[in-house]
Amino acid sequence: MTRDDTLKAGSVIWFTGLPCSGKTTLARLLHESLEGKGVPAEIFDGDIVRQRLTKGLGFSKEDRLENVRRIAFVAHLLARHGVVSIVAAISPYQEARDEIRKEFENYIEIFVDCPLEVCQARDVKGMYKKAREGHIKHFTGVSDPYEVPTAPDFVVKTSLESQTESVSRILRFVTEKGLLP
């Protein structure tokens, strides 16, 4: 890879959407595809990040904003070394998404648009049910808001297209934008 290719590869692809909308699945498939093309990439899954990097944070608005900032900081470190950082995190607040967008030259925000009813039907862990029963506090989409992105770079509708179709469209988009070598 030439230096120019490395600089192009150093980008951040940020998936945002409701819980169970398909963010992590699409991030993993995108990661597999990029690695298959020899593009260095790393995934930041919101659930895993919360277990390791941001374990002490809760789910208040302030803690959610800090969670996104910490993910963005590490993604930035990797991106400046030529790694494509793929983030799959709810990132429920427009304020946080706007803030992180300013930090990156090569940034793509992908809104994983999926109706709440479909997300609930996909929920194999029963989180939505627990949230509705009051067992989970501050659950996005139930007792906490999700602010739909005002100007995402790309939208996938996971209730209307297959995972393969979504990832193919994402790959075309980021390639056309010149963010991949």
Residue pairs with C-beta under 8 A, 6 or more apart in sequence:
1 9
1 38
1 82
1 181
5 181
6 82
6 181
7 82
8 106
8 178
8 179
8 180
8 181
9 39
9 40
9 82
9 83
9 84
9 179
9 180
9 181
10 78
10 79
10 80
10 81
10 82
10 83
10 84
10 106
11 79
11 84
11 85
11 104
11 106
11 107
11 108
11 174
11 179
11 180
12 72
12 75
12 76
12 79
12 84
12 85
12 86
12 87
12 104
12 106
12 107
12 108
13 27
13 30
13 84
13 85
13 86
13 87
13 108
13 110
13 170
13 174
13 179
14 75
14 87
14 89
14 91
14 97
14 100
14 107
14 108
14 109
14 110
15 23
15 24
15 26
15 27
15 86
15 87
15 88
15 89
15 110
15 112
16 23
16 89
16 90
16 91
16 92
16 97
16 109
16 110
16 111
16 112
16 149
16 152
17 23
17 90
17 111
17 112
17 113
17 114
17 146
18 90
18 112
18 114
18 116
18 119
18 140
18 141
18 146
19 90
19 119
19 123
19 127
19 128
19 139
19 140
19 141
20 114
20 119
20 120
20 122
20 123
20 127
20 128
21 112
21 113
21 114
21 118
21 119
21 158
22 112
22 114
22 122
22 156
22 158
22 163
22 166
23 46
23 88
23 89
23 90
23 112
24 45
24 46
24 47
24 88
25 163
26 88
26 110
26 112
26 156
26 158
26 163
26 166
26 167
26 170
27 43
27 45
27 86
27 87
27 88
28 43
29 163
29 164
29 167
30 41
30 86
30 167
30 170
30 171
31 41
31 42
31 43
31 86
33 167
33 171
34 41
34 84
34 86
34 180
35 41
37 180
39 84
39 180
39 181
40 82
40 83
40 84
41 83
41 84
41 85
41 86
42 78
42 83
42 84
42 85
42 86
43 86
43 87
43 88
44 71
44 74
44 75
44 85
44 86
44 87
44 88
44 89
45 88
45 89
46 71
46 87
46 88
46 89
46 90
49 67
49 70
49 71
49 89
50 57
50 67
53 70
53 71
53 74
54 66
54 67
54 70
54 71
57 63
57 64
57 66
57 67
58 138
59 137
59 138
59 139
59 144
60 138
61 93
64 92
64 93
64 96
65 93
65 95
65 96
65 99
67 89
68 89
68 91
68 93
68 96
68 97
68 99
68 100
69 96
69 99
69 100
71 87
71 89
72 87
72 99
72 100
72 103
72 104
74 85
75 85
75 87
75 104
76 85
76 103
76 104
78 85
79 85
79 104
79 106
84 179
84 180
90 140
90 146
91 97
92 140
92 144
92 145
92 146
92 147
93 145
93 147
94 147
94 149
94 150
97 109
97 149
100 107
101 107
101 109
106 179
107 153
108 153
108 154
108 173
108 174
108 177
108 179
109 149
109 152
109 153
109 154
110 152
110 153
110 154
110 155
110 156
110 170
111 148
111 149
111 152
111 154
111 155
111 156
112 156
112 158
113 148
113 155
113 156
113 157
113 158
114 157
114 158
114 159
115 159
116 141
118 158
118 159
119 128
119 141
120 128
123 129
127 136
127 139
128 139
128 141
128 142
130 136
130 139
131 139
131 141
131 142
131 143
132 142
136 142
136 143
137 143
138 144
140 146
153 173
154 169
154 170
154 173
156 166
156 169
156 170
158 166
161 169
171 180
174 180
